[in-house]
Amino acid sequence: MIAGPTGPVLIFLLRVADVSLATVRSLLIARRRELVPVIGFVEMIVWVFAVGATVQNLTSIWHLLAFAGGFAVGNWLGILIEERIALGLASVRVILQQAGHEIADFLRAAGFGVTEIAGMGKDGPVQILDLVLPRREMTRCVAIIEEEAPNAFVIVEEPRGVSHGYLGMKMGRR
């Protein structure tokens, strides 16, 4: 079966599965450590089957292309899965030359906790807005900022954790 015409298809699907699992496993290391060993175990079993089937058919260009193609598609699919899950937090910093308080009010009305800070930029006073939010809410938050303040300087980072504060209260952490 592996040496026949269905072999490359099977190898391709195995590689897509194992590389998707590897990508998700790598991205979960800092967020959901308890899942990482289980994903790694399944990933390695699938990988062994894919490599074994490919090594048995090294003279077949189709088997080799399926192995490489499954790797490429698996990376792409793993990233899509991770984006869809969107675990973790995002830290958004917005730097504005004006209307910082108004943008903060828009963000608060949308359910985000915002800290306003006065700062000094190269060309004078600036207003800085700091937010920490679930990563799955980042796109909505940035869309509000871009709509209300298209010239704002926006920085998005990934914090390792939070305690207390508005987000902590929303997430049931006191």
MARBA-3410 file (N, C-alpha, C, O; in Angstrom, 1 decimal):
174
0.8,-1.2,0.0,0.0,0.0,0.0,0.9,1.3,0.0,0.6,2.2,-0.7 ~ 1.9,1.3,0.8,2.8,2.5,0.9,3.6,2.6,-0.4,3.8,3.8,-0.8 ~ 4.0,1.5,-1.0,4.8,1.6,-2.2,3.9,2.0,-3.4,4.4,2.5,-4.4 ~ 2.6,1.8,-3.3,1.7,2.1,-4.5,1.4,3.6,-4.5,2.0,4.4,-3.9 ~ 0.4,3.9,-5.4,0.0,5.3,-5.6,-0.6,6.0,-4.4,-0.6,7.2,-4.3
-1.1,5.2,-3.4,-1.7,5.8,-2.3,-0.6,6.2,-1.2,-0.9,6.9,-0.3 ~ 0.6,5.6,-1.4,1.7,5.9,-0.4,2.0,7.4,-0.3,2.0,7.8,0.9 ~ 2.2,8.1,-1.4,2.5,9.5,-1.2,1.4,10.3,-0.6,1.7,11.2,0.2 ~ 0.2,9.9,-0.8,-0.9,10.6,-0.2,-0.9,10.4,1.3,-1.1,11.3,2.1 ~ -0.7,9.1,1.7,-0.6,8.8,3.1,0.6,9.5,3.8,0.4,10.0,4.9
1.7,9.5,3.1,2.9,10.2,3.7,2.6,11.7,3.8,2.9,12.3,4.9 ~ 2.0,12.3,2.8,1.6,13.7,2.9,0.7,14.0,4.1,1.0,14.9,4.8 ~ -0.3,13.2,4.2,-1.3,13.4,5.4,-0.6,13.2,6.7,-0.9,13.9,7.7 ~ 0.3,12.2,6.8,1.0,12.0,8.1,1.9,13.2,8.4,2.0,13.6,9.6 ~ 2.6,13.7,7.4,3.5,14.8,7.6,2.7,16.1,8.0,3.0,16.8,8.9
1.5,16.3,7.3,0.7,17.4,7.7,0.3,17.3,9.2,0.4,18.3,9.9 ~ -0.1,16.1,9.6,-0.5,15.9,11.0,0.6,16.1,11.9,0.5,16.8,12.9 ~ 1.8,15.5,11.6,2.9,15.6,12.6,3.5,17.0,12.7,3.8,17.4,13.8 ~ 3.6,17.7,11.6,4.1,19.0,11.7,3.1,20.0,12.3,3.5,20.9,13.0 ~ 1.9,19.8,12.0,0.8,20.7,12.6,0.9,20.5,14.2,0.8,21.5,14.9
1.0,19.2,14.6,1.1,19.0,16.0,2.4,19.6,16.6,2.4,20.1,17.7 ~ 3.5,19.5,15.9,4.7,20.1,16.3,4.6,21.6,16.5,5.1,22.2,17.5 ~ 4.0,22.2,15.5,3.8,23.7,15.6,3.0,24.1,16.8,3.4,25.0,17.5 ~ 1.9,23.4,17.0,1.0,23.7,18.1,1.7,23.4,19.4,1.6,24.2,20.4 ~ 2.4,22.3,19.5,3.2,21.9,20.7,4.2,23.0,21.0,4.3,23.4,22.2
4.9,23.5,20.0,5.9,24.5,20.3,5.3,25.8,20.8,5.8,26.4,21.7 ~ 4.2,26.2,20.3,3.5,27.4,20.7,2.9,27.3,22.0,2.6,28.3,22.7 ~ 2.5,26.1,22.4,1.9,25.9,23.7,2.8,25.7,24.9,2.4,25.7,26.1 ~ 4.1,25.6,24.6,5.1,25.3,25.7,5.0,26.3,26.8,5.0,26.0,28.0 ~ 4.8,27.6,26.5,4.7,28.6,27.5,3.3,28.8,28.0,3.1,29.6,29.0
2.3,28.2,27.4,0.9,28.6,27.8,0.2,27.4,28.4,-0.6,27.6,29.4 ~ 0.3,26.2,27.9,-0.4,25.0,28.3,0.5,23.9,28.5,0.4,22.9,27.7 ~ 1.4,23.9,29.4,2.4,22.9,29.5,1.9,21.5,29.7,2.6,20.5,29.3 ~ 0.7,21.4,30.3,0.2,20.0,30.6,-0.1,19.3,29.3,-0.1,18.0,29.3 ~ -0.4,20.0,28.2,-0.8,19.4,27.0,0.4,19.0,26.1,0.4,18.1,25.3
1.6,19.6,26.4,2.8,19.5,25.5,3.3,18.0,25.5,3.5,17.5,24.3 ~ 3.4,17.3,26.6,3.9,15.9,26.4,2.9,15.0,25.7,3.4,14.1,24.9 ~ 1.6,15.2,25.8,0.7,14.3,25.1,0.8,14.6,23.6,0.8,13.7,22.8 ~ 0.8,15.9,23.2,0.9,16.2,21.8,2.2,15.7,21.3,2.3,15.2,20.2 ~ 3.3,15.9,22.0,4.6,15.4,21.6,4.6,13.8,21.4,5.2,13.4,20.4
4.0,13.1,22.2,3.9,11.6,22.1,3.2,11.3,20.8,3.7,10.5,20.0 ~ 2.0,11.9,20.5,1.3,11.6,19.3,2.0,12.0,18.1,2.1,11.3,17.1 ~ 2.6,13.2,18.2,3.5,13.7,17.1,4.6,12.7,16.7,4.8,12.5,15.5 ~ 5.3,12.2,17.6,6.4,11.3,17.3,5.9,10.0,16.7,6.6,9.4,15.8 ~ 4.8,9.4,17.2,4.3,8.2,16.6,3.9,8.5,15.1,4.3,7.6,14.2
3.3,9.5,14.8,2.9,9.9,13.4,4.2,10.1,12.6,4.3,9.6,11.5 ~ 5.2,10.8,13.2,6.4,11.1,12.5,7.2,9.8,12.1,7.7,9.7,11.0 ~ 7.2,8.8,13.0,7.9,7.6,12.8,7.3,6.9,11.6,8.0,6.3,10.7 ~ 5.9,6.8,11.5,5.3,6.2,10.4,5.6,6.9,9.1,5.8,6.3,8.1 ~ 5.6,8.3,9.1,5.8,9.0,7.9,7.3,8.8,7.4,7.5,8.6,6.2
8.2,8.9,8.4,9.6,8.7,8.0,9.9,7.3,7.5,10.5,7.1,6.5 ~ 9.3,6.3,8.2,9.5,4.9,7.8,9.0,4.7,6.4,9.6,4.0,5.6 ~ 7.8,5.2,6.1,7.2,5.0,4.8,8.0,5.7,3.7,8.1,5.2,2.6 ~ 8.6,6.8,4.0,9.4,7.6,3.0,10.7,6.9,2.8,11.2,6.7,1.7 ~ 11.4,6.4,3.9,12.7,5.7,3.8,12.5,4.4,3.0,13.4,4.1,2.2
11.4,3.8,3.1,11.2,2.5,2.3,11.0,2.8,0.8,11.1,1.9,0.0 ~ 10.8,4.1,0.5,10.6,4.4,-0.9,11.4,5.6,-1.4,10.9,6.5,-2.1 ~ 12.7,5.6,-1.0,13.6,6.7,-1.3,13.8,6.9,-2.8,14.2,8.0,-3.3 ~ 13.5,5.9,-3.6,13.7,6.0,-5.1,12.5,6.7,-5.8,12.5,6.9,-7.0 ~ 11.4,6.9,-5.0,10.2,7.5,-5.6,10.2,9.0,-5.3,10.1,9.4,-4.2
10.2,9.7,-6.4,10.2,11.2,-6.3,8.8,11.6,-5.6,8.8,12.6,-4.9 ~ 7.8,10.9,-5.9,6.5,11.2,-5.4,6.4,11.1,-3.9,5.8,11.9,-3.2 ~ 7.1,10.1,-3.4,7.1,9.9,-1.9,7.9,11.0,-1.2,7.5,11.5,-0.2 ~ 9.0,11.4,-1.9,9.8,12.4,-1.3,9.1,13.8,-1.4,9.2,14.6,-0.4 ~ 8.5,14.1,-2.5,7.7,15.3,-2.6,6.6,15.3,-1.6,6.2,16.4,-1.0
5.9,14.2,-1.4,4.8,14.2,-0.4,5.4,14.4,1.0,4.7,15.1,1.8 ~ 6.5,13.9,1.3,7.1,14.2,2.6,7.4,15.6,2.8,7.1,16.2,3.8 ~ 8.1,16.2,1.8,8.4,17.7,1.9,7.2,18.6,1.9,7.0,19.5,2.6 ~ 6.2,18.2,1.0,5.0,19.0,0.9,4.1,18.9,2.1,3.6,19.9,2.5 ~ 4.1,17.7,2.8,3.4,17.6,4.0,4.0,18.5,5.1,3.3,19.0,6.0
5.3,18.6,5.1,6.0,19.4,6.0,5.6,20.9,5.9,5.3,21.6,6.8 ~ 5.6,21.4,4.6,5.2,22.8,4.3,3.8,23.0,4.7,3.5,24.0,5.4 ~ 2.9,22.2,4.3,1.5,22.4,4.6,1.2,22.2,6.1,0.3,22.9,6.6 ~ 1.9,21.3,6.7,1.8,21.2,8.2,2.1,22.4,9.0,1.5,22.7,9.9 ~ 3.2,23.1,8.5,3.6,24.4,9.2,2.5,25.4,9.0,2.1,26.0,10.0
2.0,25.5,7.8,0.9,26.5,7.6,-0.3,26.2,8.4,-0.9,27.0,9.0 ~ -0.7,24.9,8.4,-1.9,24.5,9.1,-1.7,24.6,10.6,-2.7,25.1,11.3 ~ -0.6,24.3,11.1,-0.3,24.5,12.6,-0.4,25.9,13.0,-1.0,26.2,14.1 ~ 0.1,26.9,12.2,-0.1,28.3,12.5,-1.5,28.7,12.5,-2.0,29.5,13.4 ~ -2.3,28.2,11.5,-3.7,28.6,11.5,-4.5,28.0,12.7,-5.3,28.7,13.3
-4.1,26.8,13.1,-4.8,26.3,14.3,-4.4,27.1,15.5,-5.3,27.4,16.3 ~ -3.2,27.4,15.7,-2.8,28.2,16.8,-3.4,29.6,16.8,-3.8,30.1,17.9 ~ -3.5,30.2,15.7,-4.2,31.5,15.6,-5.7,31.4,16.0,-6.3,32.3,16.6 ~ -6.3,30.3,15.6,-7.7,30.1,15.9,-7.9,29.9,17.4,-8.9,30.3,17.9 ~ -7.0,29.1,18.0,-7.1,28.9,19.4,-6.9,30.2,20.2,-7.6,30.5,21.2
-5.9,30.9,19.8,-5.5,32.2,20.3,-5.4,32.2,21.9,-6.1,33.0,22.6 ~ -4.6,31.3,22.4,-4.4,31.2,23.8,-3.5,32.4,24.3,-2.7,32.9,23.5 ~ -3.6,32.7,25.5,-2.6,33.6,26.1,-3.2,35.1,26.1,-4.4,35.3,25.9 ~ -2.3,36.0,26.4,-2.6,37.4,26.6,-1.9,38.2,25.5,-0.9,37.8,25.0 ~ -2.4,39.4,25.3,-1.7,40.4,24.5,-1.6,41.7,25.3,-2.5,42.1,26.0
-0.5,42.4,25.2,-0.3,43.7,25.8,-0.3,44.7,24.7,0.5,44.6,23.8 ~ -1.2,45.6,24.7,-1.2,46.7,23.7,-0.9,48.0,24.3,-1.5,48.4,25.3 ~ 0.1,48.7,23.6,0.5,50.0,24.0,0.2,50.9,22.9,0.6,50.7,21.7 ~ -0.5,52.0,23.1,-0.9,53.0,22.1,-0.3,54.3,22.5,-0.5,54.8,23.6 ~ 0.4,54.9,21.6,1.0,56.2,21.8,0.4,57.2,20.8,0.4,57.0,19.6
-0.2,58.3,21.4,-1.0,59.3,20.6,-0.5,60.7,21.0,0.0,61.0,22.1 ~ -0.5,61.6,20.0,-0.2,63.0,20.3,-1.4,63.7,20.8,-1.2,64.8,21.5 ~ -2.6,63.2,20.5,-3.8,63.9,21.1,-4.9,62.9,21.1,-4.9,61.8,20.5 ~ -6.0,63.3,21.8,-7.2,62.5,21.9,-7.1,61.2,22.6,-7.9,60.2,22.4 ~ -6.0,61.0,23.5,-5.8,59.8,24.2,-7.0,59.4,25.1,-7.4,58.3,25.2
-7.5,60.4,25.8,-8.6,60.1,26.7,-9.8,59.7,26.0,-10.5,58.8,26.5 ~ -10.1,60.3,24.8,-11.3,59.9,24.1,-11.1,58.4,23.5,-12.1,57.7,23.6 ~ -10.0,58.1,23.1,-9.7,56.7,22.6,-9.8,55.7,23.8,-10.4,54.6,23.6 ~ -9.3,56.1,24.9,-9.4,55.3,26.1,-10.9,55.0,26.4,-11.3,53.9,26.8 ~ -11.7,56.1,26.3,-13.2,55.9,26.6,-13.8,55.0,25.6,-14.7,54.1,26.0
-13.5,55.0,24.3,-14.0,54.1,23.3,-13.6,52.7,23.7,-14.4,51.8,23.6 ~ -12.4,52.5,24.1,-11.9,51.1,24.4,-12.6,50.6,25.7,-12.9,49.5,25.8 ~ -12.8,51.5,26.7,-13.5,51.1,27.9,-14.9,50.7,27.6,-15.5,49.7,28.1 ~ -15.6,51.5,26.7,-17.0,51.2,26.3,-17.0,49.8,25.6,-18.1,49.2,25.7 ~ -15.9,49.4,25.0,-15.9,48.1,24.3,-15.5,47.0,25.3,-15.5,45.8,24.9
-15.3,47.3,26.6,-15.1,46.3,27.6,-13.6,46.1,27.9,-13.3,45.1,28.6 ~ -12.7,46.9,27.4,-11.3,46.8,27.7,-10.9,47.6,28.9,-11.4,48.7,29.1 ~ -10.0,47.1,29.7,-9.4,47.9,30.8,-8.2,48.7,30.2,-7.4,48.2,29.5 ~ -8.2,50.0,30.5,-7.2,50.9,29.9,-6.5,51.7,31.0,-7.2,52.3,31.8 ~ -5.2,51.8,30.9,-4.5,52.7,31.8,-3.9,53.8,31.0,-3.3,53.6,29.9
-4.2,55.1,31.4,-3.7,56.2,30.7,-2.5,56.8,31.4,-2.4,56.9,32.6 ~ -1.4,57.1,30.5,-0.2,57.6,31.1,0.2,58.8,30.2,0.1,58.8,29.0 ~ 0.7,59.9,30.9,1.2,61.0,30.2,2.7,60.8,29.9,3.4,60.2,30.8 ~ 3.2,61.1,28.7,4.6,60.9,28.4,5.1,62.0,27.6,4.4,63.0,27.2 ~ 6.4,61.9,27.3,7.1,62.9,26.5,7.7,62.2,25.3,8.5,61.3,25.5
7.3,62.6,24.1,7.9,62.1,22.9,8.9,63.0,22.3,9.2,64.1,22.9 ~ 9.5,62.7,21.1,10.5,63.5,20.5,10.0,64.9,20.2,10.7,65.9,20.3 ~ 8.7,65.0,19.8,8.1,66.2,19.4,7.2,66.9,20.4,6.5,67.8,20.2 ~ 7.3,66.4,21.7,6.5,67.0,22.7,5.6,66.0,23.5,5.9,64.8,23.4 ~ 4.6,66.5,24.2,3.8,65.6,25.1,3.0,64.5,24.2,2.6,64.8,23.1
2.9,63.3,24.8,2.1,62.3,24.2,1.3,61.6,25.3,1.5,61.8,26.5 ~ 0.3,60.9,24.8,-0.6,60.2,25.7,-0.4,58.7,25.4,-0.4,58.3,24.3 ~ -0.2,57.9,26.4,0.1,56.5,26.3,-1.1,55.7,26.9,-1.5,56.0,28.0 ~ -1.6,54.8,26.2,-2.6,53.9,26.7,-2.1,52.5,26.8,-1.5,52.0,25.8 ~ -2.2,51.9,27.9,-1.8,50.5,28.1,-3.0,49.6,28.4,-3.8,49.9,29.1
-3.0,48.5,27.7,-4.0,47.5,27.8,-3.4,46.1,27.9,-2.4,45.8,27.2 ~ -4.0,45.2,28.7,-3.7,43.8,28.7,-5.0,43.1,28.5,-5.9,43.3,29.2 ~ -5.0,42.2,27.5,-6.3,41.5,27.2,-6.1,40.1,26.7,-4.9,39.8,26.3 ~ -7.1,39.3,26.6,-7.0,38.0,26.0,-6.6,38.1,24.6,-7.1,39.0,23.9 ~ -5.7,37.3,24.1,-5.2,37.4,22.7,-6.3,37.3,21.7,-6.2,37.9,20.6
-7.3,36.6,22.0,-8.4,36.4,21.0,-9.2,37.8,20.8,-9.9,37.9,19.8 ~ -9.0,38.7,21.7,-9.6,40.0,21.6,-8.7,41.1,21.0,-9.2,42.2,20.7 ~ -7.5,40.7,20.7,-6.5,41.7,20.1,-7.0,42.3,18.8,-6.9,43.5,18.7 ~ -7.5,41.5,17.9,-7.9,42.0,16.6,-9.0,43.1,16.7,-8.9,44.1,16.1 ~ -9.9,42.8,17.6,-11.0,43.8,17.8,-10.5,45.0,18.5,-10.9,46.1,18.1
-9.6,44.9,19.4,-9.1,46.1,20.1,-8.3,47.0,19.1,-8.5,48.2,19.1 ~ -7.4,46.4,18.3,-6.6,47.1,17.4,-7.5,47.7,16.3,-7.2,48.8,15.8 ~ -8.6,47.1,15.9,-9.5,47.6,14.9,-10.1,48.9,15.4,-10.3,49.9,14.7 ~ -10.5,48.9,16.7,-11.1,50.1,17.3,-10.1,51.2,17.3,-10.4,52.4,17.0 ~ -8.9,50.9,17.7,-7.8,51.9,17.7,-7.6,52.5,16.3,-7.5,53.7,16.2
-7.5,51.6,15.3,-7.2,52.1,14.0,-8.4,52.9,13.4,-8.1,53.9,12.6 ~ -9.6,52.6,13.8,-10.7,53.3,13.3,-10.8,54.7,14.0,-11.1,55.7,13.3 ~ -10.5,54.8,15.3,-10.7,56.0,16.0,-9.4,56.9,16.0,-9.5,58.1,16.1 ~ -8.3,56.3,15.8,-7.0,57.0,15.8,-6.0,56.4,14.8,-5.1,55.7,15.1 ~ -6.3,56.6,13.5,-5.5,55.9,12.4,-4.0,56.2,12.5,-3.2,55.5,11.9
-3.6,57.4,13.1,-2.2,57.7,13.1,-1.5,57.3,14.4,-0.3,57.6,14.7 ~ -2.2,56.5,15.3,-1.6,56.1,16.5,-0.5,55.1,16.3,-0.5,54.3,15.4 ~ 0.5,55.2,17.2,1.6,54.2,17.2,1.2,53.1,18.1,0.9,53.3,19.3 ~ 1.0,51.9,17.6,0.5,50.8,18.3,1.6,49.7,18.4,2.2,49.2,17.4 ~ 1.8,49.2,19.7,2.7,48.1,19.9,2.0,47.0,20.5,1.2,47.2,21.5
2.1,45.8,20.0,1.5,44.6,20.6,2.6,43.6,21.0,3.5,43.3,20.2 ~ 2.5,43.2,22.3,3.5,42.2,22.8,2.7,41.1,23.5,1.5,41.2,23.7 ~ 3.5,40.1,23.9,2.9,39.0,24.6,3.4,38.8,26.0,4.5,38.4,26.2 ~ 2.6,39.3,27.0,3.0,39.1,28.4,3.0,37.6,28.9,2.2,36.9,28.3 ~ 3.8,37.2,29.8,3.7,35.9,30.3,2.6,35.6,31.3,2.2,34.5,31.5
2.1,36.7,31.9,1.0,36.5,32.9,0.6,37.8,33.5,1.3,38.8,33.4 ~ -0.5,37.8,34.2,-0.9,39.0,34.9,-1.5,38.6,36.3,-1.8,37.4,36.5 ~ -1.5,39.5,37.2,-2.2,39.3,38.5,-2.9,40.5,38.9,-2.4,41.6,38.6 ~ -4.1,40.4,39.4,-4.9,41.5,39.9,-5.3,42.4,38.7,-5.2,42.0,37.6 ~ -5.7,43.6,39.1,-6.1,44.6,38.0,-7.4,44.2,37.4,-8.1,43.2,37.8
-7.8,45.0,36.4,-9.1,44.8,35.7,-9.2,43.5,35.0,-10.2,42.7,35.1 ~ -8.2,43.1,34.3,-8.2,41.8,33.5,-8.2,40.7,34.5,-9.0,39.7,34.3 ~ -7.4,40.7,35.6,-7.4,39.7,36.6,-8.8,39.5,37.2,-9.2,38.3,37.4 ~ -9.5,40.6,37.4,-10.9,40.5,38.0,-11.8,39.8,37.0,-12.7,39.0,37.3 ~ -11.7,40.2,35.7,-12.6,39.7,34.6,-12.3,38.2,34.5,-13.3,37.4,34.1
-11.1,37.7,34.7,-10.8,36.3,34.5,-11.0,35.5,35.8,-10.6,34.3,35.8 ~ -11.5,36.1,36.8,-11.8,35.4,38.1,-10.6,35.3,39.0,-10.6,34.5,39.9 ~ -9.5,36.1,38.7,-8.4,36.2,39.6,-8.4,37.4,40.4,-8.4,38.5,39.9 ~ -8.4,37.3,41.7,-8.4,38.4,42.6,-7.1,38.6,43.3,-7.0,39.5,44.1
END
